[in-house]
Amino acid sequence: MPAGGAPSRPLWRDGFQPPQRRICALEFVAPEAGDYKLAGTAYARIWEGKNKMSLRLLRMNNSDAQEIGSIAIEQKATVSLDTLSAHLNAGDELVLLPEIDGMFNGGEITLRDFTITMAR
């Protein structure tokens, strides 16, 4: 083994992958410029433990990505998404990104009656 105790070859060759973040997101692409509002609820269920989950709202385009909102969700709790909104240009992406506090956890978010509408 090299200094520091690191293995001399990648661990994933033996079928083991080192710990890393695995995330997924839900994305909406704005068909036209305007103010968009989210509605519905989000329910969080962590598979093990009682860690909190955050549902982050990002606005992305070709030049950058910005976090424009976030909601904390306790284990087995339901929160309203009615407070989330964003101004988007045509082609901008609105991304819902769930993240669990703590690295070694899995879970899910269930969206109910979920809609994104443009204010007219």
Secondary structure, 3 states (H helix, E strand, C coil): CCHHHCCCCCHHHHCCCCCCCCCCCEEEECCCCEEEEEEEEEEEEECCCCCCEEEEEEEECCCCEEEEEEEEECCCCEEECCCCEEEECCCCEEEEEEEECCCCCCEEEEEEEEEEEECC
